[in-house]
Amino acid sequence: MTSAQRARLRDVRVREVRRGAGQRSGDGRLRRHGGARDRPALLNRLARALFENKVTINSAHITNYGERAVDTFYVTDLIGHKIQSPERLKALDSALLHAASDQFVATAA
């Protein structure tokens, strides 16, 4: 990996947005907030990563600040329950980071 690729990867972030002490919105939806360099198909990549991790997007807030995209997703599992498994949360964050990076390669479903 070149230094330019490492710099771009450092520029990608996915994190929990905390309101009060919890990681979930008041109605039990999990919030994931990410920022990355905006480019064509970024939102599609993020949505696909969420789809492949079997979550439902209840709400999405998409914002651009110049060439930066800052996206917040409110998600639940497929039947509307909270996502509580630490392993599943880690896998979800990893998929979102990969989708937002420049190394993303689409796979056939």
Secondary structure as UniProt FT lines:
FT   HELIX           3..10
FT   STRAND          13..16
FT   TURN            20..21
FT   TURN            26..27
FT   STRAND          30..37
FT   TURN            40..41
FT   HELIX           42..52
FT   TURN            53..54
FT   STRAND          55..65
FT   TURN            66..67
FT   STRAND          68..77
FT   TURN            78..79
FT   HELIX           86..100
FT   TURN            102..103
//
